[in-house]
Structure formats: structure tokens, C-alpha cells
Amino acid sequence: MKKCRLCQKEFDPDQVLTDPAAIAGQHLAEQDYGDAGLLCPDCLASRGRLAMMYRTDCFD
């Protein structure tokens, strides 16, 4: 178990992500932010949803 860098909630970094928003957030964590494996699925999903709504340079 790890503690999320943003919300401090414990999570399993090996958990398989199935939510499309969390998967998008994981992609951003790997490609843009350099914090892959440090965020819980909820924070990844929040990041992914925001990116899908507001970023114009992703997900073409």
C-alpha cells in the first residue's frame, strides 16, 4: 500500500484501472507530470476528467 501524493489516502499501486478517466489520468501521470504510481485511482480520475474537459493538446 502507498499513500497518495495529493489526498494522502492509502491505495494499492498495482490495482488495475478500469475507469476511462483514471486511465487518462494515468497516461498524464506517465507522460506529463512524472508522478506515475504516486496517485490513487480517485485522484487519477479527477485529473483525467479535467484534462478531457479542458486540455486541447491531449487525446486527439
Secondary structure, DSSP 8 states (H G I E B T S, - for coil): -EE-TTT--EE-TT-----HHHHHHHHHIIIIIS-TTSS-HHHHHHHHHHHHHH-SSS--
